[in-house]
Amino acid sequence: MKRIVLPLVTALLVLPGIAQANSAYGGLQTANEKTTVLNDLRKICTPQASMSDQAWEKSIMSGETNQQHIREAIIAIERNNQNNYWEALGKVECPDM
């Protein structure tokens, strides 16, 4: 009985740590994908030189439809689908600058 309990207890203690490690990587991956999307959007919607990066990002993300299209673009990156990625970016409305 003790031979079975020890591996089970160990597994219960180790598995949450593995899940947290994967979620930390997932956060970095998502941040990288968001940065990629915003960099590509800068090519489409050229901001004024005087506008800071944070102000530009805030203005691009202010609309719900833009947020949806950016989510679609991130999903397309995750699925490695370049056609859907550029299609989603093409739907983003550039803010008045």
Buried (B, 14 or more C-beta within 10 A) or exposed (E): EEEEEEEEEEEEEEEEEEEEEEEEEEEEEEEEBBEBBBEBBBEEBEBEEEBEEEBBBEBBBEEEEBEEBBEBBBBBBEEEBEEBBEBBBEEBEEBEE
